Each structure stands twice: as structure tokens, then as C-alpha cells.
Amino acid sequence: MNAECGMGNGEGGLADDKCRMAGNDLPFEARSISRFSNPFSGASLAVSEPVASQTSPAPAGEAEHAPRRPQNDGAGTGAGDDRRWGELLWYRLVQYMFATLFAALGGWRASGRHNMPATGAVLLVANHLSFLDVFLLGIPLRRPLNFVARSSLFFPVLGFLIRSVGAFPIQREGMGASGMKETLRRLRRGGIVTLFPEGTRSRDGKLAPLKSGIAVLVSRAGVPVVPAGIAGTFEAWPRSRLLPVPRPVRIHFGPPIRPEDIAGMESQAVTALIRDRLQDCVRVAQEGLARDLNH
């Protein structure tokens, strides 16, 4: 998985219960903010959430090369259509390892997972606070993620490892033609492509302006865009610190922005809409984390 990635510079609870994942006790006591739930289940870790309604089928006559639209929403009960079984097995192992690590080092919680379509191509966009963000994004979701990563990370050993869990390179200056082509290719396969539209990690913990290329990508992709807000990872590992410290973290997935929501909009308006939705998700995550810390 990538450490710093995006459009431009291509970045359980504090209960004394045993953590559970996939029905098995993990070999440590949870030191997080609430019970650490199975990350592959459909239920949210943080709140009781409604089941999302089905998405309308793609309109007749849609171009054959367009990415597949989701057929229904929800956290999903079966995933990995864009992965071979061996790749999916390895992804699950890495996912399990990082879920365990985050639970042991402060704990994590997620809400809004029902907003992630269960099938079909999706762009997942998030604020970027820390090297930890990309790992946190992949923990709560049953579906495997693909990651946009800056090309300088693809050196021996690390490059092999991050490719093995779905990362692909873009140039540091921006996504470029090759990055756009690979993103669209993975979306055509029905996958989720994750990126940080700020382009780099935050210097102050706040959401920075988004790179203008996000509007171009969203318009060309023609797939739902799911915003995600992350809280706590800046305090755990800001760019000014050499190594991370234990801190609880939280993530909230917001309602998807669907192609029909932005039809006919100018690029600047699309970028502004995505940023507003990201800011809403960040606020929900921050408020949830503050409640957790006060309990």
C-alpha cells in the first residue's frame, strides 16, 4: 500500500473485551474506544445504520467501455470481483494484520460503511493526514481497494509489496495520461480506486484545496464517488514526526456522489462539491472521535 499518494504528489474500542475478527478471538486485549468488530461484516462499527437502497441500472445505450455501475449498495457480503483468488487471499491477510495492529495501538472505528456500493466501479476519495491513512481506509471494507501511489515508492521490495495489494504508480507531478488510463482500466474491471485529491499529506491537519484533476477524472470515469473522512491519524503520525505514536483513529464514509448528481456541472463546481462532501465526512469523523475520547 502507498505511503503518500493522490491526484497530485502521487500519500474497536477502549473496552476490556477481546477483539474479534471473522469470529475468532485475537491474541490481545482491545485498548481502543469500543468493541473491535469484524471488519468484513456488513454492520458499521460505530453506529446503527440503515440499509441503502438499490442503485438504478445503467441507462440503455451507455458506451460499452464505461466502468460498470454498482447494482446495489451496502458493505457487501461478497467481494473481490477484480482480484484473482490468490490475490484476494493475500489482500485479506494484509487487511487482517493491519486491523489487528490498529486495534492494538489505540483502536479504530468506522461508520457509514453502508454508503459503499457492494458491487461495481467506485472512486473512493479521502482527506490525507498521514502515512497511516491508506492502511486505515482498507480495514473496514469487505471489498478490496486499488491505490494510486507516487512512482517514487515503487523501488525494490516496497514496490512489490504495494503492487501486491493493489497500488499502481503515477508521476509525482500529477496523474498524467498513464495514471488516468490505469485508473479507468481498473474501474472497468469493477474495482474501487482510492486516491487522495489533495495530492499530499496535510501540513496542519486540515483539508487542503483539491487538485483540479479530480473533476476531470470523475467526469471521465462516470462512476459513483464515495467520500471518506479520516480523523486521528494526523495526531498519530504527522509528516513532522519520524515514527507513529499510539492514537485512536476514526473514519466515516459518506453518501456517494453519483454521475447524475454532477451531470452538466462545470469542473470547478464538481471539485467544490467533492471538497464539501469530504469536509462533511471529516467533521463526522472528528466528532465521533471526540465522543470516543470523552467516554
N, C-alpha and C positions, 0 to 999 in steps of 0.2 A: 504494500500500500504506500501511497506517496506521503512525503513529509510536508511539502509545500506545493500547492497546486492551485489551478484556477484558470480563468479566462486569459489573464494577462501574464503574470510571472509564474507561469506554469513551470499550494500548501495542502438498587436494592435496599436497602435502607439501613438506618443505624439501629436496627433491631437485632436482638441477640439470637437470631434464628440461623440455622444452617441454610446456606444458599442452595437453591435448586436450579437445575438446568436439565431440560429434557427428561424430567422425572427422576434424576439421580442427585444425591447429596454431593456437594462439592466439599473437598477436604479442608475447609476453613470456616470460621465463623464470620458472618457478614459484619462489616464495620461501616455500613453505609446508611442511607437515610430512611429506607423502608425495606420490606422484604424484597429480595432479589428474585425476580420471576423468570420463568423460562423465556429466553429471548426469541424462540421460534414459535411461540404460541400467538394466536390472533389477538389476545386481550392486551390492552395497554397496561404498562407498569404503573402508571401514575393515576389515572382517572378511569371511571366507568364511562365508556364511550359508545355512542350509537353505531349501528351497522350502517355503512354508507350504501347509498342506492346504486343500482346498476348504471353503467355508462351506456349511452345510446350507441348503437353500432355506427361504424364509419359510413358517411353518406355514399350513395351509389355514384359510381363514376370516378371515385378517388383514384389518383395515379397509383399504379402498381408498385412504384418504387418508394412510396411514402412509408414511414415506420408504422408498425401495427398499433392500433389503438387498443386501450385496455377494454376488456369485456365486463369486468366488474371490479368494485373497489373493496378494500379491506386489507388486513395484514397478510392474508393469504394462508392457505393450508398446504399448498404445493408450489414449489418454485424451482427455478434453475433451468428454464427452457433454453437459455442462451449459453449453457455450460454442458460439457460432457460430464458423465457421472464421476469420473476421476477428478476432474477439476472442481466439481461441486463438493466432493468429499474433502478435498484439501481446503477449500474455502471454509467449510463448516469447522474443520479442526482449528484453523486460524481464528475464526469467529469465536469459538468456544474459549480459546486461550485468552483472547483479549477481553471477553466478557468476564472471565474469572479474574483477570488482572485488575480491571477497573473496579470490580466489586470489592476486591481485597484492599485497594488503595483509595478508599474514600467512598466508593459506591456510585452507581449511576441509576438514573430513572429516565423513562421516555414516555411521552404522551402523544396523542394524535396519530398513532400508527394506522388507524382505520382510514386515514386520508391517503395512504399509499395504494395505488391500484394494484390488485392482485396479479394481473397479467398485463402484457403489452408494454410497449416502449414508454419510458418516462425519463425526463430530465429532473434530477434532484439537485437543487441549489441550496447552499448554506452559507452562513457567515463563517469567517475564517479567523480564529483566535490563536490557534496553537497547532503544533505538530500532532497533537492528540486528536484533532477533530476528525480526521479521515477514519481513524480506528473506531471512534465513538459512533459515527454515522452508520457503520456496517453492523454494529452489535444488535440493535433492536429488531431489524428487519429480517423476515424469512427469505426474501428474495436476495440473491447475490448482487453486488454492485460492481460497476465498472468505474474506474477513476481516471480523471485527467491529471497528469503529472508532468512537471517540468522535465525537460530532456536531460538535464544535468544529473538527475537522480539515477539514470539508467547506466550505472557503471557496474562492473563485475560483482556478483553476489547480490547486492541490493537490487540491481536491475532485474535479475532473475526472480527474486522473491516478490517484488511488487508486480511484475508481469503475471506471476502465478496466481495472484488474487484479483486480477482484472485491470491493473493500471496500464495506461498507454501514454507515450510521450507527446508533448507539444513543446515548441520553442519558448524560451524564456520571454521573448518579446511579445508573444501572443499566440493564439491558437493556430493561425495560418491555414493554408489550404489543406495540408496533410492532416492536421488535427481535426479540422471540420469534417473531412472525408471519413476519418476513422470513427468519429463520434456518430455520424449519420449511419455508418455501416453497422455499428453495434446497436443503434436504435432500430434499424431494420430487422435485426435478429430478435427484437422484442425485449432487449435488456434495459436496465436502468443505468444511465450515465450520470455520474456525480461530478460536480465541479463547484468551485468557489468563485463567484463572479466578481469579487473584489480584486482578485488577481494575486494577492499575497496576504500574509498574516497581519492582523491588526497591530498597530503600534500602541494603541491606548485602550483596547478592549471594546471600542465602539465600531459600529458598522460604517465602513468607508464607502465612498461613491463606487458604483459598479462600473466595470468596463463596458464600453458601448457595444462590444462584440456579442454580448449576451442576447441582445434583441435580434441580431442577425441570425444567430444560431436557433433561437426559439422559433422565429418565423420560418426558417427553412425546415426545421425538424417537424413541425406540425403535430407535436405530442403534448400530453399534459406536463406541466411544470409543477413539481411539488417543492414548496419552500420549507426549509428546516432552520430552526433557531437553536443555537448552542449556547450554554451558559456554564461557567465554572472552569473551562479549560484554559482561559487566559490566566486565571489565578494559579492554576496547577502548573502551567508551563508557558509563560510568555516568551517572546522572542529574545528578551533581555537576559533570560536565565539559561544556564548551561544544561541543567538537568531538571526533571519534573519533581514536584512535591505532592504528597497525597492530598487530594481535594475531592469533595463530591462534585459530580457534574450532572447536567441535565440537558435533554434535547426534546424539542417539540416539533412535530411535523404538521404543517398547516394544510388547509384545503388546496387541492390542485388548481392551477390556472389552466383552463382548457383552451384549445385553439380557437373555439368560437368566442371566448372572452376577449381575445385580443384582435379579432378579425377587423381589418381596416384601420387599426391604430398605427400611428407614427412610431418610429423606432424609439424616440425619446420617451414617449408615453408608455411603451412596453417596458423599457428599463425602469422607469419610475414606478410602475405597477409592481414589478418584481421586487424592487427595493422596499416598497411599502409593505408587501406581504412578508418579506424577510424580517423587517423591523417588528411586525406584529408577532411573529414566531419567537424572535429573540426576547421580546417583552414577556411572553407567556413562560418561556423557559426560565428567565430571570426571576419572575415572580414565584414560580414553583420552587426554584432553588432556595429563595429567601424563606419561604414557608418551611421547607425541609430543615434548613439550618436553625430555625427558631423553635423547632419541636424537640 
